[in-house]
Amino acid sequence: MKRTLYTFITTKQRGIIPIILRPPLMPLSWLYGAVIWIRNYCFTSRIFKQKRLPCTVISVGNIVAGGTGKTPAVAAIAKQLQNQGFQVAILLRGYKRRSSEEITVVSDGENRLCSREESGDEADMLARQLSDIPIIVGKQRYLTGKAALDRFKSDVIILDDGFQHRQLARDVDILIIDTTQPYGTGALLPIGTLREPVSALQRADIIILTRTDAVDINIVDLKAELNQLAPNTPILESVHQPASLYWLNQTDEHSIMPIENLTGKRLLAVCGIGNPDAFVATLEKYNPEAVGLLAFPDHHVYTESDLQQIQHQMQQHEAEWVITTQKDEQKFTSLFTELPLVVLAIELVITDGEDVLMKALQIQ
């Protein structure tokens, strides 16, 4: 097998600046950890009361900020529940959305009703992937859930990124862990990427490991470690599998290309996601001649200046195609570009433990 040339270019800060900032931020990390501990204790001891909706609530979340593969897991679970005949709705906070509305219906299960700017990146992506499932965003999940029940008569509500949102009671808590970075940087925010200490794993009803096909990952050792942290919690395995490849702004069935078209191509991967290395790893499985990576910060909004930078890097790497993710796709559509830009769509596939997930989703 030909070895792929992998070049890493990043717009994120590295080097001496983060090292200098780490000590001053350490007290903030300690304070953050203390606040999280007190908050979790209050919910566990029922000092803080949870609100319950008159339907089944499933939370899908993580303990690491960004890049675990949570949104593809939400899409896969929603499809499975819909196939079982349930009326499903998905609730999101709508991270970085610009709408001032308390609750925004992104999709009513038939039509998309707002822009990406109004809904946020993940909600927009889910609305495009799941055209027949209502997608709603709002900061208060309980109120957003009530809106879903009133308007769509939902049987099941899925909380995208709901693990830390403990005000709303849930029937199943699914935790997503990326095998390539199980605990992120290992430190709590703001000096690290952990939202909670790893002891929070004990709250999970099911753990789904993503990207278990990554090179140099010892799944057996990781599972043994997780079994110590969260005894008796089922651990499932999954991979992110390419679903389709298509030119930007051309999503009809005639524009979809075989994934194998990546073989032998010189690519420049451009993305603003939590784990850009995982995107490159997926591309490398199809043996492109070369892959360069231009990684922007998570949720990055592209500008004309970025297009010039992409064009420059494309020329430097003699790339034939620029390739991006579905999360980034909509941010390019508002810009006029003649770049040969293709989109790789990803879906999550359970490779071990699907029966456990199906049993948990057998809602009465």
Secondary structure, 3 states (H helix, E strand, C coil): CCCCEEEEEECCCCCHHHHHHHHHHHHHHHHHHHHHHHHHHHHHCCCCCCECCCCEEEEEECCECCCCCHHHHHHHHHHHHHHCCCCEEEEECCCCCCCCCCEEEEEECCCECCCHHHHCHHHHHHHHHCCCCEEEEECCHHHHHHHHHHHHCCCEEEEECCCCCCCECCCEEEEEEECCCCCCCCCECCCCCECCCHHHHHHCCEEEEECCCCCCCCHHHHHHHHHHHCCCCCEEEEEEEEEEEEECCCCCCCCEECHHHHCCCEEEEEECCCCHHHHHHHHHCCCCCEEEEEECCCCCCCCHHHHHHHHHHHHHCCCCEEEEEHHHHHHHHCCCCCCCEEEEEEEEEEEECHHHHHHHCCCC
